[in-house]
């Protein structure tokens, strides 16, 4: 398996305004949760809509773009890569979190979901 690719492309809606914060070394980080809807027909023939939520991280100049343009309900498309981190919870258990580190973003200026 020579060609290994870690690439994600999603198009959906912001669940909240982008949250910007400064991290070590004056690096900027913006976080946004994206909702992506999946429509399908179940085994009983009923139409079903399922919403999947994804955690996105925007770094550097992309964090500025996210802060300015991504508000709750904004439709946007991202391309990025998966990154898994771990931490120790208050109860001492090890937890794992997978984020999508955004490398490209396109904001649909006029589309906002209600």
Buried (B, 14 or more C-beta within 10 A) or exposed (E): EEEEEEEBEBEBBBBEBBEBEEEEEEEBBBBBBBBEEEEEEEEEEEEEEEEEEBEBBBBEEBBBBBBEBBBBBBBBBBBBEEEEEEEEEEEEEEEEEEBBBBBEBEBEEEEEEE
